[in-house]
Amino acid sequence: MPVLAKVVGDEARGKFWKKLAGRINQEINRRLWAQKKGVYLDSLYEYIP
C-alpha cells in the first residue's frame, strides 16, 4: 500500500501505511517469536486436546 500511495502522489497516506506495517511487524514479532526455540509460534495458546 505505501508504494501504491506514493505512485498516485498521496505521500501522507503512504507514510500512514508504512507506519502501520511497521507496527504490525513489531507486534507479530513480540507476540509470536519464541526466542528459546528460535521459531515463530503458530498460536498464542498451547494445544489442549
Secondary structure by P-SEA (a helix, b strand, c coil): caaaaaaacaaaaaaaaaaaaaaaaaaaaaccccccccccccccccccc
